[in-house]
Amino acid sequence: MAVVTIGGAGLIGVSWARLFGAAGWKARVSDPRPDLEPLGRQKPPGGTA
């Protein structure tokens, strides 16, 4: 399985993580945000990923 590491979990970083995840990649995101894990498990609006 391919793995990508993303630095930053703002709007763009989370969007990239979801895009790679939808393509079958394992995405690792690094950010000090306390809400990072639940945010990454939510479905985006429209439920596309």
C-alpha positions as CSV (number, residue, x, y, z in Angstrom):
1,M,0.0,0.0,0.0
2,A,1.3,3.4,-0.9
3,V,1.7,5.9,1.9
4,V,1.7,9.7,1.8
5,T,2.7,12.1,4.6
6,I,1.0,15.5,4.8
7,G,2.3,18.3,7.0
8,G,-0.6,20.4,8.2
9,A,-4.2,19.6,8.8
10,G,-5.9,22.8,7.7
11,L,-8.5,22.8,4.9
12,I,-6.0,22.0,2.2
13,G,-4.1,19.3,4.2
14,V,-7.3,17.5,5.2
15,S,-8.5,17.7,1.6
16,W,-5.3,16.1,0.3
17,A,-5.5,13.4,2.9
18,R,-9.1,12.6,1.9
19,L,-8.2,12.6,-1.8
20,F,-5.3,10.2,-1.3
21,G,-7.4,8.0,1.0
22,A,-10.2,7.8,-1.6
23,A,-7.5,6.6,-4.1
24,G,-6.5,3.8,-1.8
25,W,-3.4,5.4,-0.3
26,K,-2.7,5.4,3.4
27,A,-2.5,9.1,4.5
28,R,-0.5,10.2,7.5
29,V,-1.1,13.8,8.7
30,S,1.1,15.7,11.1
31,D,-0.4,18.6,13.0
32,P,-0.8,19.6,16.6
33,R,-4.6,20.0,16.3
34,P,-6.3,18.2,19.2
35,D,-9.3,17.4,16.9
36,L,-7.3,15.9,14.1
37,E,-8.2,12.2,14.5
38,P,-12.0,12.7,14.6
39,L,-11.8,15.2,11.7
40,G,-10.0,12.7,9.5
41,R,-12.7,10.0,10.1
42,Q,-15.7,12.2,9.2
43,K,-17.3,11.9,5.8
44,P,-17.1,15.0,3.7
45,P,-20.3,16.8,2.7
46,G,-22.0,14.8,0.0
47,G,-20.4,11.6,1.3
48,T,-18.0,11.2,-1.6
49,A,-15.0,9.8,0.2
